[in-house]
Amino acid sequence: MTGCPRLVIAGSHSGVGKSSLTLALVAALRQRGLTVQTFKVGPDYLDPGHLSRVSGRPCYNLDGWMCGRDYVTRLFAERSADADIAIIEGVMGLYDGSSPASLDGSTAQIADWLQAPVALVVNSHGMARSLAALVHGYASFEPAITLAGVIANFCGSDSHATLLTQALQAANLPPLLGAVPRNALPALPSRHLGLVSATETSWNAALIQQLAGAAEQHLNLDHLLQQARNAPSLPPIPPAPPIKVIANGTVRLAIARDAAFQFYYQDLFDALEQRGVQLVFFSPLEDKELPAGCNGLYLGGGYPEEHAEQLSSNHTMLNSIREFCNSDRPVYAECGGLMYLSQGLLKEEKSWPYVGILPSWTRMCSRRKRLGYMEVTLQQSTLFGATGAQLRGHEFHYSELCNYPLNNPVWEAAYQARANRDGSLHDEGYSSMQVLTSYIHLHLTSSPNALDRFLSVLQEVVSTSEHKMQR
C-alpha cells in the first residue's frame, strides 16, 4: 500500500495559469521543508523540466493513453515512495484527453487511477456566482473525481475573492483554496503551447522565492496539504516485468542533451541505467565530437531551429556524427534529432546544413504541422522490434520534410502511424542500416519488449567489437 499524500492541480481549460501556480505551490512546499515529488500528466516535455528545477527532483510524466494504468500506478508509487507529498500537474482542461467521450488520456483519468483529490484552477476574471455554476459542472461531471477545492486565478481584489467564496459556500460546493490576483506570479516566457524550456529560464533563488512567496500569500497551503493527506491508500501495485540486465557498464549510449536537444522522458533514463547501460551525455552545440567508445547514439527532440547557426557551424561534431551513422552502429533520432540528421534546415529564406544522413532537407512551417497521439505499427524489423510490433507515442512539430515521402531506395518507411484523433494512416519512421529517424516521440519505457530489443542491438555491437579485438 502507498499512502503518499497527493494532489492534482488541474485547469478548467488550457491557459488558466496552472503551470505557474503548480510551480509556486511546489516552491512554497519545499520552503516549508517538505520533499516534493512532481509529476506531469500527458506527453509534455517542457513543464517537467521546470518542475524538476523547482522541486530539486526529477519530474515524471504520467500518460494514460501512451502508458496504460499498470505502468502509471507503478511509476507513481515507486517515485513518490520517499516523498512527503506528490504534486501532479494536469494537462489542458481536467476532462480533456485523447477521447471526447471518455476519460482516456485526461488529467481526470490519472486522478481516478491514483485516487487523488483535484484542485481546480479557474480564470475567475469577470466571474462571481457564475463560478459556482462552472465548479458544479466539473464536480458532478464524473463521480470518480473528487474536487478538493478551487483556485481562482486572475482574481480582481479581496472583495472579489469574498464573492467567490460566498458563491461556492451557498451552492454547497468545494471551497476556495486560493485567490491569486493578476500579476501576482512572475511572468515566465512561453513558446508554442507552453513555457519555454527550463534551460532558457533563469531559475535562480530569487525567482523561486518570488513564486513561493506568492503561494504563501494567496493560497491556503494548510488546507491544500490537508486535502493531499486525505487521499486514500492505494492498492498494491502490479509486479513490474522482469528487467533484462546487461553487464554493468559494457554498453555506452551517447545522448545529445543541451539547449537544442532536451526532450526526453526521465523514466527512460532510469530504465536504461537499471539495465546496466552507461549514459554518456554530450552537447552537439558545444562539444567538438562524440564521446569516445560509445556503442549507440540517441538524438532526442528539442529546438534545433532555434540554434541552427551554431549547430551548422560545428563542423567537427557534424563530421563525427556522420561517421558514426555510417559505422553500422544503432542511431535513433526523433523530431529535432531527425531534423539534425537531415541535409539541413530551411528557415526564413536561409539554409543551415546539418549532418546530411537523411536524404531530405527540413523546413520550418508558418503553422503547426502535426499534433496528437500516434499508434505505430512496425512495417519492418527495427531497433525496437520485429515487423508487426506496435508502440505508442505522440507527434508535435512545426517543421516538415521537403521530400515526403522520401524517394530513395536506401531509406524505407519503418512505421505505419495511426492518428488517435481521426484514425488516419501515414508512413513514418525512416530507416536505413542501423539508423532510425522519426518525428514521433515514442514512449519506450512502457513497452519493455521494445526497450529490450534496443538493448540487445546495443549489446550485439559490443560483442562484435570485442570479437574483432580478440582476432
VODRENRO-876833 format. One line per field, with one value per residue (C-alpha): x, y, z; residue number from 1; chain. Coordinates in nm, 3 decimals. Last residue first. Layout:
<sites>
x <- X_...
y <- Y_...
z <- Z_...
nr <- NUM_...
kette <- A_...
</sites>
This chain:
<sites>
x <- 4.107_4.027_3.966_3.725_3.530_3.510_3.367_3.110_3.006_2.968_2.764_2.548_2.489_2.350_2.114_2.007_1.945_1.710_1.519_1.492_1.344_1.090_0.994_0.962_0.700_0.615_0.978_0.966_0.730_0.784_0.824_0.712_0.901_1.107_1.460_1.609_1.972_2.104_2.102_1.850_1.522_1.257_0.988_0.663_0.404_0.052_-0.280_-0.587_-0.775_-0.924_-0.783_-0.559_-0.352_-0.229_0.137_0.268_0.630_0.963_0.932_1.234_1.560_1.812_1.571_1.518_1.203_1.126_0.757_0.775_1.075_1.088_1.049_0.839_0.876_0.637_0.627_0.420_0.382_0.293_0.382_0.260_0.421_0.306_0.503_0.401_0.751_1.004_1.103_1.257_1.576_1.376_1.232_0.991_0.645_0.638_0.293_0.287_0.000_0.009_-0.115_-0.152_-0.006_0.112_0.241_0.193_0.178_0.437_0.633_1.003_1.186_1.363_1.602_1.590_1.821_1.870_2.244_2.323_2.459_2.326_2.342_2.163_1.959_1.805_1.476_1.320_1.417_1.536_1.718_1.979_2.052_1.865_2.028_1.958_1.594_1.550_1.702_1.456_1.175_1.329_1.674_1.785_2.130_2.249_2.609_2.662_2.959_2.793_2.586_2.902_3.089_2.808_2.800_3.173_3.151_2.869_3.065_3.375_3.169_3.011_2.890_2.555_2.472_2.565_2.365_2.058_2.020_1.649_1.575_1.744_1.470_1.422_1.378_1.613_1.930_2.027_2.356_2.487_2.802_3.004_3.382_3.470_3.225_3.103_3.296_3.370_3.137_2.938_2.624_2.607_2.634_2.713_2.559_2.705_2.452_2.612_2.362_2.327_1.961_1.868_2.057_1.838_1.520_1.615_1.700_1.367_1.186_1.325_1.146_1.350_1.309_1.635_1.818_1.897_1.967_2.180_2.146_2.255_2.275_2.570_2.492_2.772_2.724_2.975_2.895_2.716_2.664_2.319_2.015_1.688_1.433_1.142_0.802_0.691_0.458_0.113_0.082_-0.079_-0.396_-0.369_-0.409_-0.671_-0.604_-0.673_-0.311_-0.349_-0.660_-0.473_-0.185_-0.421_-0.593_-0.260_-0.148_-0.445_-0.310_-0.253_0.028_0.216_0.181_0.309_0.604_0.697_0.696_0.912_1.149_1.189_1.271_1.522_1.691_1.767_1.582_1.670_1.459_1.608_1.734_1.390_1.235_0.993_0.652_0.355_0.173_0.402_0.654_0.633_0.836_0.750_0.582_0.627_0.308_0.086_0.029_-0.350_-0.454_-0.445_-0.745_-0.681_-0.838_-1.197_-1.419_-1.583_-1.951_-2.252_-2.406_-2.403_-2.043_-1.922_-2.089_-1.967_-1.605_-1.632_-1.783_-1.507_-1.240_-1.389_-1.380_-1.013_-0.949_-0.962_-0.875_-0.659_-0.659_-0.932_-0.803_-1.093_-1.142_-1.067_-1.264_-1.305_-1.334_-1.492_-1.844_-1.762_-1.949_-2.056_-1.756_-1.679_-2.038_-2.077_-1.750_-1.886_-2.214_-2.034_-1.802_-2.108_-2.177_-1.891_-1.695_-1.525_-1.175_-1.203_-0.972_-1.013_-0.764_-0.930_-0.755_-0.811_-0.804_-0.600_-0.747_-0.439_-0.635_-0.910_-0.672_-0.485_-0.810_-0.916_-0.594_-0.702_-0.566_-0.887_-1.153_-1.424_-1.631_-1.415_-1.116_-0.741_-0.770_-0.965_-1.152_-0.945_-0.865_-0.528_-0.277_-0.256_0.024_0.067_0.209_0.329_0.386_0.636_0.843_1.027_0.772_0.677_0.890_0.795_0.425_0.383_0.573_0.366_0.035_0.125_0.263_-0.037_-0.285_-0.161_0.147_0.058_-0.308_-0.279_0.021_0.202_0.525_0.797_0.974_1.334_1.399_1.502_1.138_1.190_1.429_1.241_0.910_1.064_1.190_0.865_0.675_0.866_0.850_0.473_0.341_0.048_0.008_0.314_0.455_0.634_0.782_0.805_1.024_0.885_1.087_0.835_1.033_0.982_0.607_0.628_0.833_0.596_0.294_0.456_0.549_0.193_0.057_0.283_0.172_-0.196_-0.219_-0.570_-0.437_-0.581_-0.918_-1.084_-0.730_-0.592_-0.350_-0.366_-0.283_-0.102_-0.017_0.188_-0.011_0.114_0.000
y <- -1.158_-1.078_-0.714_-0.813_-1.032_-0.749_-0.515_-0.772_-0.832_-0.459_-0.407_-0.705_-0.549_-0.236_-0.444_-0.638_-0.308_-0.190_-0.520_-0.496_-0.148_-0.261_-0.561_-0.339_-0.115_0.139_0.251_0.317_0.612_0.707_1.068_1.063_1.279_0.977_0.859_0.509_0.442_0.083_0.024_0.273_0.359_0.626_0.634_0.740_0.628_0.764_0.643_0.839_0.713_1.054_1.152_0.855_0.911_0.580_0.559_0.290_0.275_0.173_0.381_0.280_0.456_0.312_0.320_0.697_0.893_1.002_1.057_1.345_1.525_1.867_1.704_1.909_2.155_2.292_1.981_1.774_1.397_1.147_0.794_0.437_0.116_-0.184_-0.482_-0.602_-0.642_-0.706_-0.474_-0.153_-0.112_-0.203_-0.505_-0.382_-0.227_-0.154_-0.044_0.295_0.441_0.819_1.082_1.436_1.745_1.798_2.074_2.376_2.691_2.905_2.594_2.535_2.334_2.001_1.890_1.536_1.238_1.162_1.146_1.514_1.611_1.970_2.248_2.574_2.740_3.086_3.205_3.230_2.875_2.586_2.330_2.079_1.761_1.575_1.421_1.735_1.747_1.384_1.469_1.754_1.500_1.167_1.025_0.668_0.551_0.192_0.120_0.040_0.281_0.523_0.692_0.728_0.896_1.148_1.211_1.292_1.502_1.712_1.747_1.867_2.107_2.299_2.576_2.415_2.363_2.722_2.868_2.649_2.710_2.797_2.552_2.273_2.316_1.990_1.625_1.342_1.224_0.882_0.722_0.370_0.179_0.466_0.439_0.805_1.086_1.246_1.540_1.910_1.967_2.291_2.271_1.896_1.864_1.531_1.290_0.942_0.702_0.373_0.096_-0.158_-0.242_-0.018_0.261_0.222_0.217_0.532_0.720_0.611_0.718_1.069_1.116_1.312_1.638_1.828_1.871_2.231_2.370_2.066_1.689_1.455_1.100_0.866_0.512_0.307_-0.067_-0.257_-0.053_-0.325_-0.647_-0.605_-0.656_-0.775_-0.645_-0.868_-0.709_-0.498_-0.652_-0.493_-0.216_-0.295_-0.093_0.283_0.447_0.718_1.088_1.285_1.397_1.589_1.764_1.855_1.998_2.212_2.334_2.434_2.596_2.827_3.007_3.382_3.483_3.156_3.089_3.436_3.395_3.061_3.204_3.501_3.268_3.056_3.367_3.491_3.153_3.137_2.954_3.189_3.023_2.904_2.573_2.515_2.512_2.778_2.759_2.621_2.559_2.745_2.940_3.091_3.316_3.310_3.615_3.628_3.549_3.815_3.974_3.928_3.837_3.479_3.367_3.039_2.722_2.833_2.562_2.256_2.322_2.367_2.619_2.896_2.812_2.835_3.173_3.302_3.222_3.381_3.698_3.714_3.673_3.969_4.173_4.088_4.207_4.114_3.745_3.633_3.278_3.139_2.814_2.578_2.290_1.928_1.813_1.435_1.260_0.914_1.061_1.232_1.550_1.644_1.847_1.999_2.109_2.247_2.435_2.621_2.705_2.820_3.040_3.201_3.345_3.592_3.598_3.876_3.730_3.398_3.202_2.866_2.626_2.310_2.143_1.770_1.492_1.185_0.838_0.747_0.586_0.849_1.146_0.997_0.964_1.316_1.455_1.305_1.031_0.827_0.988_0.911_1.054_1.332_1.095_1.155_1.393_1.689_1.627_1.849_2.105_2.106_1.887_1.831_1.898_1.625_1.723_1.433_1.489_1.389_1.192_0.861_0.639_0.903_0.762_0.396_0.450_0.688_0.463_0.161_0.347_0.476_0.145_-0.055_0.201_0.233_0.403_0.605_0.671_0.715_0.944_1.012_1.201_1.211_1.505_1.461_1.609_1.957_2.062_2.392_2.260_1.934_2.118_2.340_2.045_1.857_2.156_2.136_1.770_1.725_1.374_1.390_1.446_1.591_1.455_1.617_1.465_1.718_1.666_1.913_2.178_2.460_2.622_2.300_2.340_2.702_2.616_2.332_2.562_2.833_2.580_2.449_2.803_2.880_2.564_2.605_2.951_2.938_2.891_2.549_2.467_2.423_2.353_2.077_2.067_1.707_1.643_1.365_1.247_0.928_0.646_0.357_0.000
z <- -3.351_-2.988_-3.080_-3.355_-3.111_-2.859_-3.122_-3.231_-2.870_-2.802_-3.117_-3.023_-2.683_-2.849_-3.060_-2.750_-2.573_-2.847_-2.835_-2.456_-2.487_-2.742_-2.530_-2.221_-2.385_-2.110_-2.121_-2.494_-2.507_-2.870_-2.984_-3.348_-3.600_-3.694_-3.763_-3.742_-3.836_-3.818_-4.195_-4.328_-4.157_-4.189_-3.920_-4.083_-4.334_-4.285_-4.151_-4.040_-3.735_-3.657_-3.316_-3.248_-3.560_-3.697_-3.796_-4.027_-3.938_-4.092_-4.408_-4.612_-4.692_-4.937_-5.233_-5.203_-5.276_-4.922_-4.869_-4.828_-4.975_-4.803_-4.463_-4.225_-3.939_-3.679_-3.463_-3.221_-3.252_-2.984_-2.882_-2.881_-2.999_-3.201_-3.328_-3.674_-3.816_-3.543_-3.261_-3.136_-3.340_-3.648_-3.831_-4.094_-4.116_-3.743_-3.629_-3.456_-3.258_-3.260_-3.017_-3.143_-3.307_-3.664_-3.891_-3.666_-3.877_-4.056_-4.142_-4.080_-4.342_-4.338_-4.611_-4.739_-4.791_-4.417_-4.349_-4.411_-4.068_-4.086_-4.346_-4.249_-4.521_-4.510_-4.658_-4.310_-4.221_-4.435_-4.219_-4.325_-4.513_-4.241_-3.932_-3.726_-3.833_-3.727_-3.388_-3.351_-3.412_-3.312_-3.378_-3.303_-3.412_-3.386_-3.500_-3.865_-3.887_-4.134_-3.863_-3.651_-3.936_-3.981_-3.607_-3.601_-3.917_-3.771_-3.446_-3.633_-3.841_-3.553_-3.784_-3.857_-3.491_-3.404_-3.693_-3.638_-3.265_-3.252_-3.534_-3.335_-3.072_-2.890_-2.969_-2.889_-3.063_-2.929_-3.035_-2.983_-2.894_-2.746_-2.709_-2.742_-2.675_-2.998_-3.139_-3.085_-2.793_-2.758_-2.969_-3.028_-2.648_-2.484_-2.238_-2.187_-2.035_-1.924_-1.979_-1.698_-1.733_-1.442_-1.620_-1.928_-1.720_-1.529_-1.848_-1.994_-1.676_-1.720_-2.051_-2.304_-2.494_-2.439_-2.768_-2.872_-2.523_-2.438_-2.430_-2.707_-2.572_-2.633_-2.518_-2.364_-2.317_-2.102_-1.791_-1.598_-1.787_-1.941_-1.720_-1.870_-1.623_-1.525_-1.583_-1.284_-1.029_-1.006_-0.746_-0.413_-0.355_-0.299_0.039_0.048_-0.018_0.300_0.318_-0.008_0.126_0.442_0.244_0.035_0.353_0.510_0.186_0.160_-0.145_-0.194_0.039_0.074_-0.298_-0.391_-0.156_-0.305_-0.657_-0.556_-0.368_-0.683_-0.885_-0.625_-0.593_-0.964_-1.240_-1.524_-1.793_-2.123_-1.982_-1.829_-2.174_-2.293_-2.135_-2.322_-2.648_-2.893_-2.681_-2.333_-2.105_-1.731_-1.576_-1.200_-1.009_-0.853_-1.194_-1.169_-0.820_-0.691_-0.486_-0.307_-0.181_-0.242_-0.106_-0.267_-0.339_-0.109_-0.351_-0.089_0.004_-0.356_-0.411_-0.075_-0.153_-0.498_-0.352_-0.087_-0.355_-0.543_-0.221_-0.183_-0.539_-0.908_-0.918_-1.210_-1.071_-0.850_-0.702_-0.634_-0.395_-0.317_-0.619_-0.607_-0.945_-0.972_-1.000_-1.332_-1.430_-1.077_-0.960_-1.301_-1.354_-1.005_-1.048_-1.352_-1.184_-0.870_-1.073_-1.227_-0.883_-0.937_-1.262_-1.461_-1.416_-1.233_-1.460_-1.288_-1.131_-0.995_-0.701_-0.750_-0.493_-0.592_-0.617_-0.824_-1.109_-1.085_-1.074_-1.372_-1.567_-1.469_-1.618_-1.947_-2.175_-2.171_-1.950_-2.207_-2.494_-2.640_-2.644_-2.622_-2.331_-2.195_-1.868_-1.637_-1.906_-2.082_-1.894_-1.521_-1.276_-1.015_-0.676_-0.461_-0.090_0.178_-0.071_-0.028_-0.206_-0.464_-0.746_-0.700_-0.638_-0.931_-1.170_-1.064_-1.099_-1.445_-1.574_-1.460_-1.594_-1.951_-2.094_-2.403_-2.328_-1.952_-1.956_-1.629_-1.695_-1.430_-1.264_-1.147_-0.801_-0.684_-0.677_-0.862_-1.126_-1.179_-1.211_-1.478_-1.682_-1.630_-1.777_-2.107_-2.210_-2.243_-2.307_-2.067_-1.692_-1.521_-1.196_-0.903_-0.590_-0.306_-0.001_0.252_0.435_0.433_0.152_-0.040_-0.003_-0.121_-0.431_-0.520_-0.487_-0.700_-0.969_-0.970_-0.995_-1.291_-1.471_-1.379_-1.535_-1.683_-2.038_-2.108_-1.958_-1.618_-1.507_-1.290_-0.997_-0.874_-0.509_-0.329_0.020_-0.009_0.149_-0.056_0.000
nr <- 471_470_469_468_467_466_465_464_463_462_461_460_459_458_457_456_455_454_453_452_451_450_449_448_447_446_445_444_443_442_441_440_439_438_437_436_435_434_433_432_431_430_429_428_427_426_425_424_423_422_421_420_419_418_417_416_415_414_413_412_411_410_409_408_407_406_405_404_403_402_401_400_399_398_397_396_395_394_393_392_391_390_389_388_387_386_385_384_383_382_381_380_379_378_377_376_375_374_373_372_371_370_369_368_367_366_365_364_363_362_361_360_359_358_357_356_355_354_353_352_351_350_349_348_347_346_345_344_343_342_341_340_339_338_337_336_335_334_333_332_331_330_329_328_327_326_325_324_323_322_321_320_319_318_317_316_315_314_313_312_311_310_309_308_307_306_305_304_303_302_301_300_299_298_297_296_295_294_293_292_291_290_289_288_287_286_285_284_283_282_281_280_279_278_277_276_275_274_273_272_271_270_269_268_267_266_265_264_263_262_261_260_259_258_257_256_255_254_253_252_251_250_249_248_247_246_245_244_243_242_241_240_239_238_237_236_235_234_233_232_231_230_229_228_227_226_225_224_223_222_221_220_219_218_217_216_215_214_213_212_211_210_209_208_207_206_205_204_203_202_201_200_199_198_197_196_195_194_193_192_191_190_189_188_187_186_185_184_183_182_181_180_179_178_177_176_175_174_173_172_171_170_169_168_167_166_165_164_163_162_161_160_159_158_157_156_155_154_153_152_151_150_149_148_147_146_145_144_143_142_141_140_139_138_137_136_135_134_133_132_131_130_129_128_127_126_125_124_123_122_121_120_119_118_117_116_115_114_113_112_111_110_109_108_107_106_105_104_103_102_101_100_99_98_97_96_95_94_93_92_91_90_89_88_87_86_85_84_83_82_81_80_79_78_77_76_75_74_73_72_71_70_69_68_67_66_65_64_63_62_61_60_59_58_57_56_55_54_53_52_51_50_49_48_47_46_45_44_43_42_41_40_39_38_37_36_35_34_33_32_31_30_29_28_27_26_25_24_23_22_21_20_19_18_17_16_15_14_13_12_11_10_9_8_7_6_5_4_3_2_1
kette <- A_A_A_A_A_A_A_A_A_A_A_A_A_A_A_A_A_A_A_A_A_A_A_A_A_A_A_A_A_A_A_A_A_A_A_A_A_A_A_A_A_A_A_A_A_A_A_A_A_A_A_A_A_A_A_A_A_A_A_A_A_A_A_A_A_A_A_A_A_A_A_A_A_A_A_A_A_A_A_A_A_A_A_A_A_A_A_A_A_A_A_A_A_A_A_A_A_A_A_A_A_A_A_A_A_A_A_A_A_A_A_A_A_A_A_A_A_A_A_A_A_A_A_A_A_A_A_A_A_A_A_A_A_A_A_A_A_A_A_A_A_A_A_A_A_A_A_A_A_A_A_A_A_A_A_A_A_A_A_A_A_A_A_A_A_A_A_A_A_A_A_A_A_A_A_A_A_A_A_A_A_A_A_A_A_A_A_A_A_A_A_A_A_A_A_A_A_A_A_A_A_A_A_A_A_A_A_A_A_A_A_A_A_A_A_A_A_A_A_A_A_A_A_A_A_A_A_A_A_A_A_A_A_A_A_A_A_A_A_A_A_A_A_A_A_A_A_A_A_A_A_A_A_A_A_A_A_A_A_A_A_A_A_A_A_A_A_A_A_A_A_A_A_A_A_A_A_A_A_A_A_A_A_A_A_A_A_A_A_A_A_A_A_A_A_A_A_A_A_A_A_A_A_A_A_A_A_A_A_A_A_A_A_A_A_A_A_A_A_A_A_A_A_A_A_A_A_A_A_A_A_A_A_A_A_A_A_A_A_A_A_A_A_A_A_A_A_A_A_A_A_A_A_A_A_A_A_A_A_A_A_A_A_A_A_A_A_A_A_A_A_A_A_A_A_A_A_A_A_A_A_A_A_A_A_A_A_A_A_A_A_A_A_A_A_A_A_A_A_A_A_A_A_A_A_A_A_A_A_A_A_A_A_A_A_A_A_A_A_A_A_A_A_A_A_A_A_A_A_A_A_A_A_A_A_A_A_A_A_A_A_A_A_A_A_A_A_A_A_A_A_A_A_A_A_A_A_A_A_A_A_A_A_A_A_A_A_A_A_A_A
</sites>
